[in-house]
Amino acid sequence: MQKFFEILDIGIAWVNKTIAVAGIAAGTLLAFINVVMRYVFNSGFAWAGEATNYLFIWSAFFAAAYGFKKGIHISVTILIEKFPPQIAKIYMIFSSVLTTAFLLFIVVYGIQYLQILYELEYMSVDLGVPQWILMLVLPIAFLGASYRAGEKVYEIYKTPADKVIVNAEAELVHDSVIKD
């Protein structure tokens, strides 16, 4: 079972990182090409602005989901450091459970939003693509992020109470420097 979660971990990280990097690169390139087309050749792609927006949106959401893996989202531990270790551990578990619940809430309501877009047959104005396809980013990216937040609950649970704060700070420093 552990091998399954290792493979799942690698797969989710790869998808998040790949979509984030490809989205930002493609969006930047498309915006640049469209600007050159407009100002040099006095033409351009009518759909490029909307496509660039969606590429950046997808990139941002998948990068945020990847941020849960790397532990680089903003957190303030100054108050938690003052708690006794057992209380700090309980608080961090509670915080991670709350984060996971919120992310799953976005997944569920994102799916409902997609259903509404599908039933109303909304189409993208410039791209001519069904809007629900473009908004698939909501449940997909947030499901990956909720998996990561749930993973954090398990990691904190199995860490001894006196090491929870030390590990959280060390992980933040290590993962912000080490490339994978």
C-alpha positions in Angstrom: 0.0 0.0 0.0 2.9 2.3 0.8 4.3 1.8 -2.8 0.9 2.9 -4.2 1.0 6.2 -2.2 4.6 6.8 -3.3 3.6 6.4 -6.9 0.5 8.6 -6.4 2.6 11.2 -4.7 5.1 11.3 -7.6 2.2 11.4 -10.1 0.4 14.2 -8.5 3.6 16.3 -8.0 4.5 15.7 -11.7 1.0 16.8 -12.9 0.9 19.8 -10.7 4.4 21.0 -11.6 4.1 20.2 -15.3 0.8 22.1 -15.8 2.0 25.0 -13.7 5.2 25.4 -15.7 3.7 24.6 -19.1 0.8 27.0 -18.4 2.9 29.9 -17.4 5.4 29.3 -20.3 2.6 28.9 -22.9 0.7 31.9 -21.5 3.7 34.2 -21.6 4.7 33.0 -25.1 1.2 33.5 -26.5 0.9 37.0 -25.0 4.3 37.9 -26.4 3.4 36.6 -29.9 0.0 38.4 -29.8 1.7 41.7 -28.8 4.2 41.3 -31.7 1.4 40.5 -34.1 -0.6 43.5 -33.1 2.1 46.1 -33.0 4.4 44.9 -35.8 1.9 43.3 -38.3 -1.2 45.2 -37.2 -3.1 42.0 -36.7 -3.4 39.4 -33.9 -5.4 36.6 -32.5 -8.8 37.6 -31.1 -8.8 34.5 -28.8 -5.3 35.0 -27.4 -6.3 37.3 -24.5 -8.8 34.8 -23.2 -6.5 31.8 -23.8 -3.7 33.6 -21.9 -6.0 34.3 -19.0 -7.0 30.6 -18.7 -3.4 29.4 -19.1 -2.4 31.7 -16.2 -5.4 30.6 -14.1 -4.6 26.9 -14.6 -0.9 27.6 -13.9 -1.7 29.4 -10.6 -4.1 26.8 -9.3 -1.8 23.9 -10.1 1.2 25.8 -8.7 -0.8 26.4 -5.5 -1.6 22.7 -5.3 2.1 21.9 -5.7 2.8 24.4 -2.9 1.1 22.1 -0.5 3.6 19.4 -1.4 6.5 21.7 -0.8 5.0 23.2 2.3 5.6 26.7 1.0 2.3 28.3 1.8 2.4 31.1 4.3 2.0 30.1 7.9 2.7 31.9 11.1 4.2 29.7 13.8 5.2 32.3 16.4 2.1 31.6 18.5 2.2 27.8 18.1 5.8 27.8 19.2 4.6 29.1 22.6 2.2 26.2 23.1 3.2 23.0 24.9 4.2 20.4 22.3 1.0 18.3 22.6 -1.2 21.3 22.2 0.8 22.5 19.2 0.5 19.1 17.6 -3.3 19.1 18.2 -3.6 22.6 16.8 -1.5 21.7 13.7 -3.7 18.6 13.0 -6.8 20.7 13.5 -5.5 23.3 11.1 -4.6 20.8 8.5 -7.9 19.0 8.8 -9.7 22.4 8.4 -7.6 23.2 5.3 -8.4 19.7 3.8 -12.1 20.2 4.5 -12.1 23.6 2.9 -10.2 22.3 -0.2 -12.7 19.4 -0.5 -15.5 21.9 -0.2 -14.1 23.7 -3.3 -13.9 20.3 -5.1 -17.5 19.5 -4.4 -18.9 22.9 -5.3 -16.5 23.1 -8.3 -18.1 19.9 -9.6 -21.6 21.4 -9.0 -20.5 24.6 -10.8 -19.3 22.5 -13.8 -22.7 20.8 -13.9 -24.4 24.1 -14.1 -22.1 25.4 -16.8 -22.7 22.1 -18.7 -26.5 22.3 -18.4 -26.6 26.0 -19.4 -24.3 25.3 -22.3 -22.1 28.3 -21.6 -19.4 28.8 -24.2 -16.2 30.7 -24.0 -16.6 34.0 -25.9 -13.3 34.1 -27.9 -12.2 30.4 -27.7 -15.6 28.9 -28.7 -15.0 26.1 -26.1 -17.6 24.9 -23.6 -16.9 26.9 -20.4 -17.1 23.8 -18.2 -14.0 22.4 -19.9 -12.0 25.5 -19.1 -13.2 25.4 -15.5 -12.2 21.8 -14.9 -9.2 23.3 -13.1 -11.3 23.9 -10.0 -12.0 20.3 -9.0 -8.8 18.8 -10.4 -6.3 21.3 -8.9 -8.2 21.4 -5.6 -8.4 17.7 -5.3 -4.7 17.5 -5.6 -4.3 20.2 -3.0 -6.7 18.4 -0.7 -4.8 15.2 -1.0 -1.6 17.1 0.0 -3.3 18.7 3.0 -4.7 15.3 4.0 -1.2 13.9 3.7 0.0 16.6 6.0 -2.5 15.5 8.6 -1.1 12.0 8.6 2.5 13.3 8.7 1.8 15.5 11.7 -0.1 12.6 13.4 2.8 10.2 13.2 5.4 12.8 14.2 6.2 12.9 18.0 4.7 16.1 19.6 8.1 17.5 20.6 9.2 17.4 17.0 6.2 18.8 15.2 7.2 22.5 15.2 10.9 21.7 14.6 10.0 19.5 11.7 7.6 22.0 10.2 10.2 24.7 10.2 13.0 22.4 8.9 10.7 21.1 6.1 9.9 24.7 5.0 13.6 25.5 4.8 14.6 22.2 3.2 11.8 22.1 0.6 12.2 25.7 -0.4 15.9 25.1 -1.3 15.9 21.5 -2.5 14.7 21.0 -6.1 13.0 17.7 -7.1 
